[in-house]
Structure formats: C-alpha cells, structure tokens
Amino acid sequence: MHRYAQTNVQLFVQLRSEGYSTEDRERIREGYEFAMRVFTGLFLPSGKTFIDHLVGTASILAALHVPAEVVTAGLIHAAYIHGDFGTVRKGLTEAKRKKVSDAVGEEVEEYVARYDRFVWRPERIPRTRDALGELSLIDRRVLLIRLANELEHELDFGGLYFARHLNNQKWHQEYLKVYGPIMAETADKLGFPLLSAEMAEVFESVVATELAVEPHIRGDQPVAFLIVPKSYSRQVGAAFYQKLLQARSQYCDHVNSVKRLCRKCFRLAGRLFPTAS
C-alpha cells in the first residue's frame, strides 16, 4: 500500500506536514471544491471514484514540494477531458477556461489547458524524454503532472483493475515493461530522482504481478464513466442536441469513408485502363 492521500482530508493533513502555507492550502482547497462540482459521479473503469485519483495525483505532487499552483492543477488536471461543465460541447472551450480561471486562477488554468493539449501516446514517450531541453518551465511542470498521473493509476495495481480480461492485463503489463523505464528516466531528467525510483519500483511490481480478473468491476467501460442518481434527469434539449451532434459526426465519417473508397477506385481504374495516347 502506498502513502499517498486518497481523500481531501488526507491531502489537507499532508499539505500541513509538507509545510505548505495557509494561503497555499486555501488555493488547493479551492481546487478540490471545483473538482467536487465537475467530477461528481465519475468513476474509473476499475470502479475507483475519479476524484480519489485526482487527490492521489495532487498528493504525489505535494510530496515533491512543487508550487501550490502545480498541486492544484494536478487536482483538476482532467477538467477538459472528463469534467462536466453542464454543457453539450466536449473538450476545451473558452467558456470552460473562464470558469476554471474564475475558480482557481489563470496560472492554474494554464497548466490544465496545456495538460489537455499535451500529446501522450506510447510512441511519443521516448521523444518526450529526449526533447526535455526544448520544453519551457511550464511545460516541464505539465509533464510532471502527467507522470504523477501515470504513477497514481498504477498504485495498488489500479491499472490492472482497468482490464476486463487476462489479455488486457498482459497488454498493459507489456506497455509498462517497455515504456515504464522511459517514464522513470524522464522523471529523473526532470530533477525528481525519488519519483523516478518509485515509478520504476511500482511499474516493475505491476509487470511481475498476476492478478485474478474475478474481483474486477463488471462492465465494458474503457475510460472514465458517469453514474448518476436515479433522481437525475438530463435536460431534454441538451440530450437531443448531443445525440444530433453524434449522428452528424457518424454521418460525416461515413461520407469521408465513401470518398476515400471512390478515390481508391479511380486510381485503380486509372492503372488498369490508362488513357490512350
């Protein structure tokens, strides 16, 4: 079991012991109150509440004694990815940015916005490690939030509990086997050797662990998902508009697929029946 906080109370106690000032703790508390509103009812595929993961990420950052703004950003880092702002549009918008800025300040919001735009795919992880010298201070801190997020997902074998089948677990373990050492090395290059050592230890433990699938939460959710109370009812207009956008997107995808197929057919016909000279 790890030492990091999983509840707001545990985090607040940690912040005092880590020497964060009253003003810093107030800033982080504001971040938690904002997280309560936009991540209500959200769960990870493992069944863990999403806000626990956010608190855990902030706790890892606090243990590194980074500025309070970075800890606060870690506490709401997925706001534009999974946060519910009561609007139909997904992703980052100027209206959402203003809401976040009003709640936690422009500096914290900038970290969260850059986190949303930060490309994090397996093939990019080595390139990110090799390009650290090209990153600004704020982007280096955004990368640190990303690494803290990755570590938090693996604590207590949480990443393995995402899986629904043994094959999924094996894929995840292979991912950590290949990219885990690179992520740990990246943390070291950022100037956090203790984080690097912990990441290496945790990732190696996950790779070496055989975990039964049976205790997993039943369901087919691959990412964070929402569970709402029975008394909750979505506004009819918003729900209809969201369905309309989804149908439009599917239609556009279908049209684009047909266009690509037609272009391939024309190219093939051109090769089979070249124009006579």
C-alpha positions as CSV (number, residue, x, y, z in Angstrom):
1,M,0.0,0.0,0.0
2,H,1.2,3.5,-0.8
3,R,1.4,6.5,1.5
4,Y,-0.4,9.0,-0.8
5,A,-3.7,10.7,0.1
6,Q,-6.9,9.4,-1.5
7,T,-9.3,11.8,0.3
8,N,-9.4,15.6,0.7
9,V,-8.9,15.3,4.4
10,Q,-5.8,13.1,4.0
11,L,-4.5,15.6,1.4
12,F,-5.1,18.6,3.7
13,V,-3.2,16.8,6.5
14,Q,-0.3,16.1,4.2
15,L,-0.1,19.7,3.0
16,R,0.3,20.9,6.6
17,S,3.0,18.3,7.3
18,E,4.8,19.2,4.0
19,G,5.0,22.8,5.1
20,Y,2.6,24.4,2.6
21,S,1.4,27.8,3.8
22,T,-2.2,28.7,4.8
23,E,-2.5,30.6,1.5
24,D,-1.3,27.6,-0.4
25,R,-3.7,25.3,1.3
26,E,-6.6,27.7,0.6
27,R,-5.7,27.6,-3.1
28,I,-5.6,23.8,-3.2
29,R,-8.9,23.6,-1.2
30,E,-10.5,25.8,-3.9
31,G,-9.2,23.3,-6.5
32,Y,-10.8,20.5,-4.6
33,E,-14.2,22.3,-4.3
34,F,-14.1,22.9,-8.0
35,A,-13.3,19.2,-8.6
36,M,-16.3,18.2,-6.5
37,R,-18.6,20.0,-8.9
38,V,-17.2,19.0,-12.3
39,F,-16.3,15.3,-11.5
40,T,-19.4,14.4,-9.5
41,G,-20.4,10.8,-10.1
42,L,-17.4,10.0,-12.2
43,F,-15.7,6.6,-11.9
44,L,-12.6,4.9,-13.4
45,P,-13.0,1.6,-15.2
46,S,-11.6,-0.1,-12.0
47,G,-14.6,1.3,-10.0
48,K,-12.4,3.8,-8.2
49,T,-14.0,7.2,-7.9
50,F,-12.3,9.7,-10.2
51,I,-11.9,12.3,-7.5
52,D,-9.8,9.8,-5.5
53,H,-7.5,9.5,-8.4
54,L,-7.2,13.3,-8.7
55,V,-6.5,13.7,-5.0
56,G,-3.9,10.9,-5.3
57,T,-2.2,12.8,-8.2
58,A,-2.1,16.0,-6.2
59,S,-0.7,14.1,-3.2
60,I,2.2,12.8,-5.3
61,L,2.9,16.3,-6.5
62,A,2.7,17.7,-3.0
63,A,5.2,15.1,-1.8
64,L,7.6,16.5,-4.4
65,H,7.2,20.0,-2.8
66,V,6.3,21.7,-6.1
67,P,4.4,25.0,-6.0
68,A,0.8,25.1,-4.8
69,E,-0.4,26.1,-8.3
70,V,1.1,22.8,-9.7
71,V,-0.6,20.8,-6.9
72,T,-3.9,22.5,-7.6
73,A,-3.5,21.8,-11.4
74,G,-2.9,18.2,-10.6
75,L,-6.1,18.1,-8.6
76,I,-8.2,19.1,-11.6
77,H,-5.8,18.1,-14.5
78,A,-8.6,16.2,-16.4
79,A,-11.1,19.0,-16.2
80,Y,-11.3,19.5,-20.0
81,I,-11.1,15.8,-20.7
82,H,-13.7,14.3,-18.3
83,G,-15.1,17.3,-16.4
84,D,-18.9,18.0,-16.6
85,F,-19.5,21.8,-17.1
86,G,-23.2,21.4,-17.8
87,T,-22.7,22.0,-21.5
88,V,-23.1,19.8,-24.6
89,R,-19.7,20.5,-26.1
90,K,-16.9,18.3,-25.2
91,G,-13.3,19.3,-24.7
92,L,-11.7,22.7,-24.1
93,T,-13.6,25.8,-24.9
94,E,-13.1,29.5,-24.0
95,A,-16.2,29.4,-21.8
96,K,-14.9,26.5,-19.8
97,R,-11.5,28.2,-19.5
98,K,-13.1,31.2,-17.9
99,K,-15.0,29.0,-15.4
100,V,-11.7,27.3,-14.4
101,S,-9.9,30.6,-14.2
102,D,-12.6,32.1,-12.0
103,A,-12.4,29.1,-9.7
104,V,-8.6,28.6,-9.3
105,G,-6.9,31.4,-11.1
106,E,-5.3,31.9,-14.5
107,E,-2.0,30.3,-13.7
108,V,-3.5,27.0,-12.6
109,E,-5.9,27.1,-15.6
110,E,-3.0,27.5,-18.0
111,Y,-1.4,24.3,-16.6
112,V,-4.7,22.4,-17.1
113,A,-5.2,23.8,-20.6
114,R,-1.7,22.7,-21.6
115,Y,-2.3,19.3,-20.0
116,D,-5.3,18.9,-22.2
117,R,-3.3,19.7,-25.3
118,F,-0.3,17.6,-24.2
119,V,0.1,14.7,-26.6
120,W,0.7,11.5,-24.6
121,R,0.8,8.3,-26.7
122,P,3.2,5.4,-26.4
123,E,5.2,6.3,-29.4
124,R,5.6,9.8,-28.2
125,I,7.0,8.9,-24.7
126,P,10.6,8.3,-25.9
127,R,10.5,11.6,-27.9
128,T,9.2,13.5,-24.9
129,R,12.1,12.2,-22.8
130,D,14.7,13.1,-25.5
131,A,13.2,16.7,-26.0
132,L,13.2,17.8,-22.4
133,G,15.7,20.5,-23.1
134,E,13.3,22.1,-25.6
135,L,10.4,22.4,-23.0
136,S,9.6,25.6,-21.1
137,L,9.3,25.6,-17.3
138,I,5.5,25.4,-17.5
139,D,5.6,22.6,-20.0
140,R,8.1,20.7,-17.8
141,R,5.6,21.0,-14.9
142,V,2.8,19.8,-17.1
143,L,4.9,16.8,-18.0
144,L,5.5,16.3,-14.3
145,I,1.7,16.3,-13.7
146,R,1.4,13.7,-16.4
147,L,4.0,11.4,-14.8
148,A,2.3,11.8,-11.4
149,N,-1.0,10.8,-13.1
150,E,0.7,7.7,-14.6
151,L,2.1,6.7,-11.3
152,E,-1.2,7.2,-9.4
153,H,-3.0,4.9,-11.9
154,E,-0.6,2.1,-11.1
155,L,-0.6,2.3,-7.3
156,D,-2.3,-0.6,-5.6
157,F,-2.3,-2.3,-9.1
158,G,-5.1,0.1,-10.1
159,G,-4.0,-0.1,-13.8
160,L,-4.5,-3.9,-13.8
161,Y,-8.0,-3.5,-12.4
162,F,-8.9,-1.5,-15.5
163,A,-8.6,-4.7,-17.5
164,R,-11.6,-7.0,-18.2
165,H,-9.6,-10.0,-19.5
166,L,-6.2,-11.5,-18.9
167,N,-5.2,-10.4,-22.4
168,N,-5.9,-6.8,-21.5
169,Q,-3.8,-7.2,-18.4
170,K,-0.9,-8.7,-20.4
171,W,-1.1,-5.8,-22.9
172,H,-1.0,-3.3,-20.0
173,Q,2.0,-5.1,-18.5
174,E,3.8,-5.1,-21.8
175,Y,3.2,-1.4,-22.1
176,L,4.7,-0.8,-18.7
177,K,7.6,-3.1,-19.4
178,V,8.5,-1.1,-22.5
179,Y,7.6,2.4,-21.5
180,G,7.8,2.3,-17.7
181,P,11.6,2.6,-17.6
182,I,11.4,5.5,-20.1
183,M,8.9,7.4,-17.9
184,A,11.0,6.8,-14.8
185,E,14.0,8.1,-16.7
186,T,12.1,11.2,-17.7
187,A,11.2,11.9,-14.1
188,D,14.9,11.7,-13.2
189,K,15.8,14.0,-16.0
190,L,13.2,16.5,-14.8
191,G,15.1,16.6,-11.5
192,F,13.0,14.2,-9.4
193,P,15.1,11.2,-8.7
194,L,12.9,9.9,-5.8
195,L,9.9,10.0,-8.1
196,S,11.9,8.2,-10.7
197,A,12.9,5.4,-8.3
198,E,9.3,5.0,-7.1
199,M,7.9,4.8,-10.6
200,A,10.5,2.2,-11.5
201,E,9.6,0.1,-8.4
202,V,5.9,0.4,-8.9
203,F,5.9,-0.3,-12.6
204,E,8.2,-3.4,-12.1
205,S,5.8,-4.7,-9.5
206,V,2.8,-4.3,-11.8
207,V,4.6,-6.1,-14.6
208,A,5.5,-9.0,-12.3
209,T,2.1,-9.4,-10.7
210,E,-0.5,-12.0,-11.7
211,L,-3.9,-10.6,-10.7
212,A,-7.2,-12.5,-10.9
213,V,-9.8,-11.0,-13.1
214,E,-12.8,-12.0,-11.0
215,P,-12.8,-9.1,-8.5
216,H,-13.0,-6.5,-11.2
217,I,-16.0,-4.2,-11.6
218,R,-18.3,-5.7,-14.3
219,G,-18.8,-3.5,-17.3
220,D,-17.3,-2.6,-20.6
221,Q,-16.2,1.0,-19.9
222,P,-12.7,1.6,-21.3
223,V,-12.4,5.1,-19.8
224,A,-13.9,7.1,-17.0
225,F,-17.7,6.9,-16.9
226,L,-20.6,8.6,-15.2
227,I,-23.1,7.1,-12.7
228,V,-25.9,9.5,-11.8
229,P,-28.6,9.2,-9.1
230,K,-32.0,7.9,-10.2
231,S,-33.5,11.3,-9.5
232,Y,-31.2,12.9,-12.0
233,S,-32.7,13.8,-15.4
234,R,-30.7,15.4,-18.2
235,Q,-32.3,18.4,-19.9
236,V,-34.2,17.1,-22.9
237,G,-32.9,19.8,-25.2
238,A,-29.2,19.2,-24.3
239,A,-29.6,15.5,-24.6
240,F,-31.3,15.8,-28.0
241,Y,-28.6,18.2,-29.3
242,Q,-25.8,15.9,-28.1
243,K,-27.5,13.0,-30.0
244,L,-27.7,15.2,-33.0
245,L,-24.0,16.0,-32.9
246,Q,-23.1,12.3,-32.6
247,A,-25.3,11.5,-35.6
248,R,-23.7,14.3,-37.6
249,S,-20.3,13.0,-36.7
250,Q,-21.1,9.5,-37.7
251,Y,-22.6,10.7,-41.0
252,C,-19.5,12.7,-41.8
253,D,-17.3,9.7,-41.0
254,H,-19.4,7.6,-43.4
255,V,-19.3,10.2,-46.2
256,N,-15.5,10.5,-45.8
257,S,-15.1,6.8,-45.9
258,V,-17.1,6.6,-49.2
259,K,-15.0,9.5,-50.6
260,R,-11.8,7.6,-49.8
261,L,-13.1,4.4,-51.4
262,C,-14.1,6.3,-54.5
263,R,-10.6,7.9,-54.8
264,K,-9.0,4.4,-54.5
265,C,-11.3,3.0,-57.2
266,F,-10.5,5.9,-59.6
267,R,-6.7,5.4,-59.0
268,L,-7.1,1.6,-59.6
269,A,-9.2,2.2,-62.8
270,G,-6.5,4.6,-64.0
271,R,-3.8,2.0,-63.7
272,L,-6.0,-0.8,-65.3
273,F,-7.3,1.4,-68.1
274,P,-4.7,4.0,-68.9
275,T,-5.8,6.8,-71.3
276,A,-4.8,6.0,-74.9
277,S,-2.1,8.3,-76.2
